[in-house]
Amino acid sequence: MAVLLMSQAHARDYVYSDAHLHFVDFFQESEGIQELLRQMDEHNIEHVMFSGIPVAKKWHENEPKRPRYYAGDDAGAYWYSATDAIIAHAMQQLPEDQRQRFHPFLSGLNPNDKNSDEHLRRMLEMYPGIWQGIGEVFTRHDDLTALTHGDAPRANSEAMTRVYYLAEEFDLPVMVHSNITSKRERNPLYLKEFEGPLGKHPQVRFIWAHAGTSAEIHRRQDSLDFIYPTLERMLEVYPNLYIDLSWSLLDIYLLDEEGKADPKWVKLVEAYPDRFMIGSDVVGKFNSLGSNIKAFDPFLDALSEDAARKVARDNFLAVLPKGVRMSAQ
């Protein structure tokens, strides 16, 4: 019987929603919409969260070689609101019959600027009917925080409070990158910055990028023992909290060294099957899109069929504005 169940689980054919995708990289460059469509079709990815990147990496005058990533050298990064115009333009290049697969999120905002909600409002007015969410908003974000001019951005800043009110007004989910701690501290140092808005804005659907973790934190500290109980508590307390499981969680928490699903995390997802989603977190290049998404298959296989379908595809669509999610389901 166990062998039969295992063979049935691995025989599942998943249809995916990529809940965390950046059309451009940190230089606001992309392989283009046609390449993205090709990769989506090849790997059974039906829907994507379609966002830019809110900062641009500077190629400093003193650097002899153009960096390949924001951490490639010591040059700074700057807030880049035109990333939203790039997304809007890409949407206009899509064939009409493919547009319903793309779900554009506004991301070109500075979390420390109380004018940012006005930028979002302008974009909503300039491109009516396009935008379906806000994010990924960069607040606490490893070394990128230090490389970006100005004070460290916080998820509970006055500027972000104004963004949350706008999100409620337009029924938009908000994906926030807010690290739960720093690279050195083994305690939830920054948790209050993200948790505070959850309670103060119960009508806003929050997607916590990477559940507050990052690859850089894990390079320094490996797994953090407080992540699981923190999520368990928060999911019970805040019905407006959704968890993006994208890649930095996968090999540290969800799968063991042999690639088998951690029963504890399976139990958590089964307890809240509507609150988790997966994403590739690709940035401008799409050759790893399929492998990043399908890397979740061993974890999905350990879930019940209903929960796996929700995590793989449906939960992302369910957080979108009401009119969109009704037509996408």
Contacts in CASP RR format, 6 or more apart in sequence:
PFRMAT RR
TARGET T0000
AUTHOR 0000-0000-0000
METHOD contacts of the structure
MODEL  1
MAVLLMSQAHARDYVYSDAHLHFVDFFQESEGIQELLRQMDEHNIEHVMF
SGIPVAKKWHENEPKRPRYYAGDDAGAYWYSATDAIIAHAMQQLPEDQRQ
RFHPFLSGLNPNDKNSDEHLRRMLEMYPGIWQGIGEVFTRHDDLTALTHG
DAPRANSEAMTRVYYLAEEFDLPVMVHSNITSKRERNPLYLKEFEGPLGK
HPQVRFIWAHAGTSAEIHRRQDSLDFIYPTLERMLEVYPNLYIDLSWSLL
DIYLLDEEGKADPKWVKLVEAYPDRFMIGSDVVGKFNSLGSNIKAFDPFL
DALSEDAARKVARDNFLAVLPKGVRMSAQ
9 301 0 8 1.000
9 302 0 8 1.000
10 301 0 8 1.000
12 300 0 8 1.000
12 301 0 8 1.000
12 305 0 8 1.000
12 308 0 8 1.000
13 44 0 8 1.000
14 44 0 8 1.000
14 297 0 8 1.000
14 300 0 8 1.000
14 308 0 8 1.000
14 309 0 8 1.000
14 312 0 8 1.000
14 313 0 8 1.000
15 44 0 8 1.000
15 46 0 8 1.000
15 312 0 8 1.000
15 313 0 8 1.000
16 43 0 8 1.000
16 44 0 8 1.000
16 45 0 8 1.000
16 46 0 8 1.000
16 47 0 8 1.000
16 278 0 8 1.000
16 293 0 8 1.000
16 312 0 8 1.000
16 313 0 8 1.000
17 45 0 8 1.000
17 46 0 8 1.000
17 47 0 8 1.000
17 48 0 8 1.000
17 49 0 8 1.000
17 277 0 8 1.000
17 278 0 8 1.000
17 312 0 8 1.000
17 313 0 8 1.000
17 314 0 8 1.000
17 315 0 8 1.000
17 316 0 8 1.000
17 317 0 8 1.000
18 40 0 8 1.000
18 45 0 8 1.000
18 47 0 8 1.000
18 48 0 8 1.000
18 49 0 8 1.000
18 278 0 8 1.000
18 279 0 8 1.000
18 280 0 8 1.000
18 289 0 8 1.000
18 293 0 8 1.000
18 316 0 8 1.000
19 49 0 8 1.000
19 207 0 8 1.000
19 244 0 8 1.000
19 246 0 8 1.000
19 277 0 8 1.000
19 278 0 8 1.000
19 279 0 8 1.000
19 315 0 8 1.000
19 316 0 8 1.000
20 49 0 8 1.000
20 136 0 8 1.000
20 175 0 8 1.000
20 209 0 8 1.000
20 244 0 8 1.000
20 246 0 8 1.000
20 278 0 8 1.000
20 279 0 8 1.000
20 280 0 8 1.000
20 281 0 8 1.000
21 48 0 8 1.000
21 49 0 8 1.000
21 50 0 8 1.000
21 51 0 8 1.000
21 279 0 8 1.000
21 280 0 8 1.000
21 281 0 8 1.000
21 282 0 8 1.000
21 289 0 8 1.000
22 51 0 8 1.000
22 52 0 8 1.000
22 53 0 8 1.000
22 136 0 8 1.000
22 281 0 8 1.000
22 282 0 8 1.000
22 283 0 8 1.000
22 284 0 8 1.000
23 30 0 8 1.000
23 32 0 8 1.000
23 33 0 8 1.000
23 36 0 8 1.000
23 50 0 8 1.000
23 51 0 8 1.000
23 52 0 8 1.000
23 86 0 8 1.000
23 87 0 8 1.000
23 90 0 8 1.000
23 284 0 8 1.000
24 30 0 8 1.000
24 52 0 8 1.000
24 53 0 8 1.000
24 83 0 8 1.000
24 86 0 8 1.000
24 283 0 8 1.000
24 284 0 8 1.000
25 53 0 8 1.000
25 283 0 8 1.000
25 284 0 8 1.000
25 285 0 8 1.000
26 53 0 8 1.000
26 55 0 8 1.000
26 56 0 8 1.000
26 57 0 8 1.000
26 69 0 8 1.000
26 70 0 8 1.000
26 77 0 8 1.000
26 283 0 8 1.000
27 56 0 8 1.000
27 57 0 8 1.000
28 52 0 8 1.000
28 53 0 8 1.000
28 56 0 8 1.000
28 80 0 8 1.000
28 82 0 8 1.000
28 83 0 8 1.000
28 86 0 8 1.000
29 284 0 8 1.000
30 36 0 8 1.000
30 86 0 8 1.000
30 90 0 8 1.000
30 284 0 8 1.000
30 285 0 8 1.000
31 284 0 8 1.000
31 285 0 8 1.000
31 286 0 8 1.000
32 90 0 8 1.000
32 284 0 8 1.000
33 90 0 8 1.000
33 93 0 8 1.000
33 94 0 8 1.000
35 286 0 8 1.000
36 48 0 8 1.000
36 286 0 8 1.000
36 289 0 8 1.000
37 94 0 8 1.000
37 98 0 8 1.000
39 45 0 8 1.000
39 286 0 8 1.000
39 287 0 8 1.000
39 289 0 8 1.000
39 290 0 8 1.000
40 46 0 8 1.000
40 48 0 8 1.000
40 101 0 8 1.000
40 289 0 8 1.000
42 290 0 8 1.000
43 289 0 8 1.000
43 290 0 8 1.000
43 293 0 8 1.000
43 294 0 8 1.000
45 289 0 8 1.000
45 290 0 8 1.000
45 293 0 8 1.000
46 101 0 8 1.000
46 313 0 8 1.000
47 101 0 8 1.000
47 102 0 8 1.000
47 103 0 8 1.000
47 313 0 8 1.000
47 316 0 8 1.000
47 317 0 8 1.000
47 328 0 8 1.000
48 101 0 8 1.000
48 102 0 8 1.000
48 103 0 8 1.000
49 103 0 8 1.000
49 105 0 8 1.000
49 175 0 8 1.000
49 279 0 8 1.000
49 316 0 8 1.000
50 87 0 8 1.000
50 90 0 8 1.000
50 91 0 8 1.000
50 102 0 8 1.000
50 103 0 8 1.000
50 104 0 8 1.000
50 105 0 8 1.000
51 87 0 8 1.000
51 104 0 8 1.000
51 105 0 8 1.000
51 106 0 8 1.000
51 107 0 8 1.000
51 135 0 8 1.000
51 136 0 8 1.000
51 175 0 8 1.000
52 83 0 8 1.000
52 84 0 8 1.000
52 86 0 8 1.000
52 87 0 8 1.000
52 105 0 8 1.000
52 107 0 8 1.000
52 108 0 8 1.000
53 80 0 8 1.000
53 83 0 8 1.000
53 107 0 8 1.000
53 136 0 8 1.000
53 283 0 8 1.000
54 79 0 8 1.000
54 80 0 8 1.000
54 81 0 8 1.000
54 83 0 8 1.000
54 107 0 8 1.000
54 108 0 8 1.000
54 109 0 8 1.000
54 110 0 8 1.000
54 135 0 8 1.000
54 136 0 8 1.000
54 137 0 8 1.000
54 138 0 8 1.000
55 70 0 8 1.000
55 77 0 8 1.000
55 78 0 8 1.000
55 79 0 8 1.000
55 80 0 8 1.000
55 138 0 8 1.000
55 144 0 8 1.000
55 148 0 8 1.000
56 77 0 8 1.000
56 78 0 8 1.000
56 80 0 8 1.000
56 83 0 8 1.000
57 67 0 8 1.000
57 69 0 8 1.000
57 70 0 8 1.000
57 75 0 8 1.000
57 76 0 8 1.000
57 77 0 8 1.000
57 147 0 8 1.000
58 75 0 8 1.000
58 76 0 8 1.000
58 77 0 8 1.000
58 78 0 8 1.000
59 66 0 8 1.000
59 67 0 8 1.000
59 75 0 8 1.000
60 73 0 8 1.000
60 74 0 8 1.000
60 75 0 8 1.000
60 76 0 8 1.000
63 73 0 8 1.000
63 75 0 8 1.000
67 73 0 8 1.000
67 75 0 8 1.000
70 77 0 8 1.000
70 143 0 8 1.000
70 144 0 8 1.000
70 147 0 8 1.000
71 143 0 8 1.000
71 144 0 8 1.000
71 147 0 8 1.000
74 147 0 8 1.000
75 147 0 8 1.000
76 147 0 8 1.000
76 148 0 8 1.000
76 149 0 8 1.000
77 144 0 8 1.000
77 147 0 8 1.000
77 148 0 8 1.000
78 148 0 8 1.000
78 149 0 8 1.000
79 108 0 8 1.000
79 109 0 8 1.000
79 110 0 8 1.000
79 113 0 8 1.000
79 148 0 8 1.000
79 149 0 8 1.000
80 108 0 8 1.000
81 108 0 8 1.000
81 109 0 8 1.000
81 110 0 8 1.000
81 119 0 8 1.000
82 108 0 8 1.000
83 107 0 8 1.000
83 108 0 8 1.000
84 106 0 8 1.000
84 107 0 8 1.000
84 108 0 8 1.000
84 119 0 8 1.000
84 123 0 8 1.000
87 104 0 8 1.000
87 105 0 8 1.000
87 107 0 8 1.000
88 104 0 8 1.000
88 123 0 8 1.000
88 126 0 8 1.000
88 127 0 8 1.000
88 130 0 8 1.000
91 99 0 8 1.000
91 102 0 8 1.000
91 104 0 8 1.000
91 127 0 8 1.000
91 130 0 8 1.000
94 102 0 8 1.000
100 327 0 8 1.000
100 328 0 8 1.000
103 132 0 8 1.000
103 133 0 8 1.000
103 316 0 8 1.000
103 320 0 8 1.000
103 324 0 8 1.000
104 130 0 8 1.000
104 131 0 8 1.000
104 132 0 8 1.000
104 133 0 8 1.000
105 131 0 8 1.000
105 132 0 8 1.000
105 133 0 8 1.000
105 134 0 8 1.000
105 135 0 8 1.000
105 136 0 8 1.000
105 175 0 8 1.000
106 120 0 8 1.000
106 123 0 8 1.000
106 124 0 8 1.000
106 131 0 8 1.000
106 133 0 8 1.000
106 134 0 8 1.000
106 135 0 8 1.000
106 172 0 8 1.000
107 134 0 8 1.000
107 135 0 8 1.000
107 136 0 8 1.000
107 137 0 8 1.000
108 119 0 8 1.000
109 116 0 8 1.000
109 117 0 8 1.000
109 119 0 8 1.000
109 120 0 8 1.000
109 134 0 8 1.000
109 137 0 8 1.000
109 163 0 8 1.000
110 116 0 8 1.000
110 153 0 8 1.000
110 159 0 8 1.000
111 137 0 8 1.000
111 138 0 8 1.000
111 139 0 8 1.000
111 153 0 8 1.000
111 154 0 8 1.000
111 155 0 8 1.000
111 157 0 8 1.000
111 159 0 8 1.000
111 160 0 8 1.000
111 163 0 8 1.000
112 150 0 8 1.000
112 151 0 8 1.000
112 153 0 8 1.000
112 154 0 8 1.000
112 157 0 8 1.000
112 159 0 8 1.000
113 159 0 8 1.000
114 158 0 8 1.000
114 159 0 8 1.000
114 162 0 8 1.000
115 159 0 8 1.000
116 159 0 8 1.000
116 162 0 8 1.000
116 163 0 8 1.000
117 159 0 8 1.000
117 162 0 8 1.000
117 163 0 8 1.000
117 165 0 8 1.000
117 166 0 8 1.000
120 134 0 8 1.000
120 163 0 8 1.000
120 166 0 8 1.000
121 166 0 8 1.000
123 131 0 8 1.000
124 131 0 8 1.000
124 170 0 8 1.000
131 170 0 8 1.000
131 172 0 8 1.000
132 172 0 8 1.000
132 173 0 8 1.000
132 320 0 8 1.000
132 321 0 8 1.000
132 324 0 8 1.000
133 167 0 8 1.000
133 172 0 8 1.000
133 173 0 8 1.000
133 174 0 8 1.000
133 175 0 8 1.000
133 320 0 8 1.000
133 321 0 8 1.000
134 163 0 8 1.000
134 166 0 8 1.000
134 167 0 8 1.000
134 172 0 8 1.000
134 173 0 8 1.000
134 174 0 8 1.000
134 175 0 8 1.000
135 174 0 8 1.000
135 175 0 8 1.000
135 176 0 8 1.000
136 175 0 8 1.000
136 176 0 8 1.000
136 177 0 8 1.000
136 209 0 8 1.000
137 155 0 8 1.000
137 160 0 8 1.000
137 163 0 8 1.000
137 174 0 8 1.000
137 175 0 8 1.000
137 176 0 8 1.000
137 177 0 8 1.000
138 144 0 8 1.000
138 145 0 8 1.000
138 148 0 8 1.000
138 153 0 8 1.000
138 177 0 8 1.000
139 145 0 8 1.000
139 153 0 8 1.000
139 154 0 8 1.000
139 155 0 8 1.000
139 157 0 8 1.000
139 160 0 8 1.000
139 176 0 8 1.000
139 177 0 8 1.000
139 178 0 8 1.000
139 179 0 8 1.000
139 193 0 8 1.000
139 194 0 8 1.000
140 152 0 8 1.000
140 153 0 8 1.000
140 154 0 8 1.000
140 155 0 8 1.000
140 177 0 8 1.000
140 178 0 8 1.000
140 179 0 8 1.000
140 190 0 8 1.000
140 193 0 8 1.000
141 177 0 8 1.000
141 179 0 8 1.000
141 214 0 8 1.000
142 179 0 8 1.000
142 183 0 8 1.000
142 214 0 8 1.000
142 216 0 8 1.000
142 217 0 8 1.000
143 216 0 8 1.000
145 152 0 8 1.000
145 153 0 8 1.000
154 160 0 8 1.000
154 178 0 8 1.000
154 190 0 8 1.000
154 193 0 8 1.000
155 176 0 8 1.000
155 178 0 8 1.000
155 193 0 8 1.000
155 194 0 8 1.000
155 197 0 8 1.000
156 192 0 8 1.000
156 193 0 8 1.000
156 194 0 8 1.000
156 196 0 8 1.000
156 197 0 8 1.000
160 197 0 8 1.000
161 197 0 8 1.000
161 200 0 8 1.000
163 174 0 8 1.000
164 174 0 8 1.000
164 197 0 8 1.000
164 200 0 8 1.000
164 201 0 8 1.000
164 204 0 8 1.000
165 201 0 8 1.000
166 172 0 8 1.000
167 173 0 8 1.000
167 174 0 8 1.000
167 201 0 8 1.000
167 204 0 8 1.000
168 201 0 8 1.000
168 203 0 8 1.000
168 204 0 8 1.000
170 321 0 8 1.000
171 321 0 8 1.000
171 322 0 8 1.000
172 321 0 8 1.000
173 204 0 8 1.000
173 205 0 8 1.000
173 206 0 8 1.000
173 207 0 8 1.000
173 242 0 8 1.000
173 319 0 8 1.000
173 320 0 8 1.000
174 204 0 8 1.000
174 205 0 8 1.000
174 206 0 8 1.000
174 207 0 8 1.000
175 206 0 8 1.000
175 207 0 8 1.000
175 208 0 8 1.000
175 209 0 8 1.000
175 244 0 8 1.000
176 194 0 8 1.000
176 206 0 8 1.000
176 207 0 8 1.000
176 208 0 8 1.000
176 209 0 8 1.000
177 209 0 8 1.000
177 210 0 8 1.000
177 212 0 8 1.000
178 190 0 8 1.000
178 193 0 8 1.000
178 194 0 8 1.000
178 208 0 8 1.000
178 209 0 8 1.000
178 212 0 8 1.000
179 190 0 8 1.000
179 212 0 8 1.000
179 213 0 8 1.000
179 214 0 8 1.000
179 217 0 8 1.000
180 188 0 8 1.000
180 189 0 8 1.000
180 190 0 8 1.000
180 191 0 8 1.000
180 194 0 8 1.000
180 211 0 8 1.000
180 212 0 8 1.000
180 213 0 8 1.000
180 224 0 8 1.000
180 227 0 8 1.000
180 230 0 8 1.000
181 187 0 8 1.000
181 188 0 8 1.000
181 189 0 8 1.000
181 190 0 8 1.000
181 191 0 8 1.000
181 217 0 8 1.000
181 224 0 8 1.000
182 189 0 8 1.000
182 190 0 8 1.000
182 217 0 8 1.000
183 216 0 8 1.000
183 217 0 8 1.000
183 220 0 8 1.000
183 221 0 8 1.000
184 220 0 8 1.000
184 221 0 8 1.000
186 221 0 8 1.000
186 224 0 8 1.000
186 225 0 8 1.000
186 226 0 8 1.000
187 226 0 8 1.000
188 226 0 8 1.000
188 230 0 8 1.000
191 230 0 8 1.000
194 208 0 8 1.000
194 212 0 8 1.000
195 234 0 8 1.000
195 238 0 8 1.000
197 204 0 8 1.000
197 206 0 8 1.000
198 206 0 8 1.000
198 234 0 8 1.000
198 238 0 8 1.000
198 240 0 8 1.000
198 241 0 8 1.000
199 238 0 8 1.000
199 240 0 8 1.000
201 240 0 8 1.000
202 238 0 8 1.000
202 239 0 8 1.000
202 240 0 8 1.000
203 240 0 8 1.000
204 240 0 8 1.000
205 240 0 8 1.000
205 242 0 8 1.000
205 319 0 8 1.000
206 238 0 8 1.000
206 240 0 8 1.000
206 241 0 8 1.000
206 242 0 8 1.000
207 242 0 8 1.000
207 243 0 8 1.000
207 244 0 8 1.000
207 277 0 8 1.000
207 319 0 8 1.000
208 241 0 8 1.000
208 242 0 8 1.000
208 243 0 8 1.000
208 244 0 8 1.000
209 244 0 8 1.000
209 246 0 8 1.000
210 244 0 8 1.000
210 245 0 8 1.000
210 246 0 8 1.000
210 248 0 8 1.000
210 249 0 8 1.000
211 227 0 8 1.000
211 231 0 8 1.000
211 243 0 8 1.000
211 244 0 8 1.000
211 245 0 8 1.000
211 249 0 8 1.000
212 227 0 8 1.000
213 224 0 8 1.000
213 227 0 8 1.000
213 248 0 8 1.000
213 249 0 8 1.000
213 252 0 8 1.000
214 248 0 8 1.000
215 247 0 8 1.000
215 248 0 8 1.000
217 224 0 8 1.000
217 248 0 8 1.000
218 248 0 8 1.000
218 252 0 8 1.000
222 252 0 8 1.000
223 252 0 8 1.000
223 253 0 8 1.000
227 253 0 8 1.000
228 253 0 8 1.000
228 264 0 8 1.000
228 265 0 8 1.000
228 268 0 8 1.000
231 243 0 8 1.000
231 268 0 8 1.000
232 268 0 8 1.000
234 241 0 8 1.000
235 241 0 8 1.000
235 243 0 8 1.000
235 268 0 8 1.000
235 271 0 8 1.000
235 272 0 8 1.000
235 275 0 8 1.000
241 275 0 8 1.000
242 275 0 8 1.000
242 276 0 8 1.000
242 277 0 8 1.000
242 315 0 8 1.000
242 319 0 8 1.000
243 275 0 8 1.000
243 276 0 8 1.000
243 277 0 8 1.000
244 277 0 8 1.000
244 278 0 8 1.000
244 279 0 8 1.000
245 254 0 8 1.000
245 276 0 8 1.000
245 277 0 8 1.000
245 278 0 8 1.000
245 279 0 8 1.000
245 296 0 8 1.000
245 311 0 8 1.000
246 278 0 8 1.000
246 279 0 8 1.000
246 280 0 8 1.000
246 281 0 8 1.000
247 279 0 8 1.000
247 280 0 8 1.000
247 281 0 8 1.000
247 292 0 8 1.000
247 295 0 8 1.000
248 281 0 8 1.000
250 295 0 8 1.000
250 296 0 8 1.000
250 299 0 8 1.000
253 262 0 8 1.000
253 265 0 8 1.000
254 261 0 8 1.000
254 262 0 8 1.000
254 265 0 8 1.000
254 296 0 8 1.000
254 299 0 8 1.000
255 261 0 8 1.000
255 262 0 8 1.000
255 298 0 8 1.000
255 299 0 8 1.000
256 262 0 8 1.000
259 298 0 8 1.000
260 298 0 8 1.000
260 302 0 8 1.000
261 298 0 8 1.000
261 299 0 8 1.000
261 301 0 8 1.000
261 302 0 8 1.000
261 303 0 8 1.000
263 302 0 8 1.000
265 299 0 8 1.000
266 299 0 8 1.000
266 302 0 8 1.000
266 303 0 8 1.000
269 276 0 8 1.000
269 303 0 8 1.000
269 307 0 8 1.000
269 311 0 8 1.000
270 303 0 8 1.000
270 304 0 8 1.000
270 307 0 8 1.000
273 303 0 8 1.000
273 304 0 8 1.000
273 306 0 8 1.000
273 307 0 8 1.000
273 310 0 8 1.000
273 311 0 8 1.000
274 310 0 8 1.000
274 315 0 8 1.000
274 318 0 8 1.000
275 315 0 8 1.000
276 310 0 8 1.000
276 311 0 8 1.000
276 315 0 8 1.000
277 311 0 8 1.000
277 315 0 8 1.000
277 316 0 8 1.000
277 319 0 8 1.000
278 293 0 8 1.000
278 296 0 8 1.000
278 311 0 8 1.000
278 312 0 8 1.000
279 292 0 8 1.000
279 293 0 8 1.000
280 288 0 8 1.000
280 289 0 8 1.000
280 290 0 8 1.000
280 292 0 8 1.000
280 293 0 8 1.000
281 292 0 8 1.000
282 288 0 8 1.000
282 289 0 8 1.000
282 292 0 8 1.000
296 311 0 8 1.000
296 312 0 8 1.000
300 308 0 8 1.000
300 311 0 8 1.000
300 312 0 8 1.000
301 308 0 8 1.000
303 311 0 8 1.000
314 329 0 8 1.000
317 324 0 8 1.000
317 325 0 8 1.000
317 328 0 8 1.000
317 329 0 8 1.000
318 325 0 8 1.000
318 329 0 8 1.000
319 325 0 8 1.000
320 328 0 8 1.000
END
